[in-house]
Amino acid sequence: MKKVLITGATGNIGKALILELLNFGDQVLVTAGARTIEKAKSVFSDNKNLDLVHFDFENPKTYENKLHHFDTVFLLRPPHISKIDVFVPLIKEIKDAGIKEVVFLSVQGAEKSKVIPHNKIERLIKQNEIPHIFVRPSYFIQNLTTVLHEEIKNKRSITLPSGKAKFNWVDIEDIAACSAKLILNFSEYHNQAFDITGNENKSFDQVVDLINMEVENKVIFVPVGPFKFYRLKKREGMQKGFIIVMLLLHYLPRFQKEPQISNNVKMLTGKEPTTLKEFVKREQELFQ
């Protein structure tokens, strides 16, 4: 039985991956690493037998001398952490614990952009010669129902510095299914990177048009420049580090090529990736 630690367990990806892995029964023993145990108990209230452990990226005392219990660590970068200094002691602890399998949730194009934190974390893992798999998903469809949802709900708008840039849209459930396959078959895929994408490249104005086909209360896209976006989010109380991440995610694509579409979801899971239309229909109540 493979013993797997999932960091960021109460986040969207962490939760989806844990629920996916629990479907494999005796093949894997899953432990959820969370900054707040009480929140984890609430998130996984239907999974009473799931092992929970206190894990805080910013507090090494929560993971020191604990990692040797695991065969595999699923690692991600919490959205509010933009500096990789936090990861230096963690990667050292992973290496010292003799972990031979690290699956890191990176981002599509990380290998090409040295400015984003994912690139730096990938290089840190390689420099420490830790056997790894890099999962590089494209833009989460679920951003529409999480980080962007409050504005959609309250103002019926999406305000971003993305202009006409096209994004590739992928469902977190597809990322989780692919990540589970890679974890369970690590030796087959080790030291490789996998782009996890949907089959559609669309700009935000095109996505808003698609949403408006399914809802009565229409949504508008409001394109803004990066400085205005920063001021707006600062005024709303968003943390500076997260604003920077949002800018990197939504402004840089204006100067990049259209995302490449991979076949890895179909290759790893045997299924076609979720489409935007399918997602909007599935989560229709959240868009009303």
Steps between C-alpha positions, in 0.01 A plus 500: 500500500638839398499766775427842352500846659283757324599858589249783466233242573211739561553692175320424176772279351593332828142407583423374149818288493433348843146402402636351176768297682251370756328317214805272472446338839785280620741615229576824685494640854421871475594762760362853470746774596322819605592827668181484709391158625152622593441625147623166364256314727220715361606462134533122535209445739373217280838323514540428871781246449724738305829567679559871569830666590590860583705636209583866452738599218604808697572311823771231461427371851175352365681264264849447645572132576158395367555444128691170531162330559403554135594349164362788292442871559258697284629855511335822391550873546231667715361800309611757758866390491693675222854463638672161481707554814222315680572190292874478569472336845212282380691362202801439726279311746352293216850408383627425851196280566592289197176568311540344156180625344395866476211607279499878467199695377663757275342696216499477121800682355695502828811372323503810276453777756768548766301785657215284638541317833408161350812510280719569802344217701545257211868596480536463878364146484735412212802657669439278802482196267164389635308256275199695381207547268393852405128540435452814292132587465366788297252758633251358752138521387416510873653848526161610372331350806769584759736797477287681237163391633435777753516767229287291265241449772488853640586719201423273204845577359852361463773766524846386386810631319486215248375692195437271205750236615382143460521252785470125494228391742531179702276343763655436842330160501700409187821621668423286804429191291828543311698569818360188667606289202850647513532446876388139481732429206791722597775264385353496149492880467777625732718800409251611234271801468141483379292789367140444613268700277149520371419506129398869482697825481270795570536860617299634793260690279426174315448316829262771621300459178479127569384559860236746377351229278411307817390776742234770504692758705781584256869534586741750341876488458685816607856518360737721698871578504734340753541814716127560526449132583759523778332809647153342482609181675703689760192707578297179535748370759670229295849406626786651299655159427172368362448811285844440346409138429173613340691746280750236392216262422281743306726772357803309370290284260434815296862477381519123461397257231164329520523202739580159353236231538622163624340156482614402850156497663381244245831308518502476879128458576350363179245786497468829314550812716200694627387779268414853609139447399479181707651678800265800481200268475629288790554807722213703359360604839828675586475716188141614551 
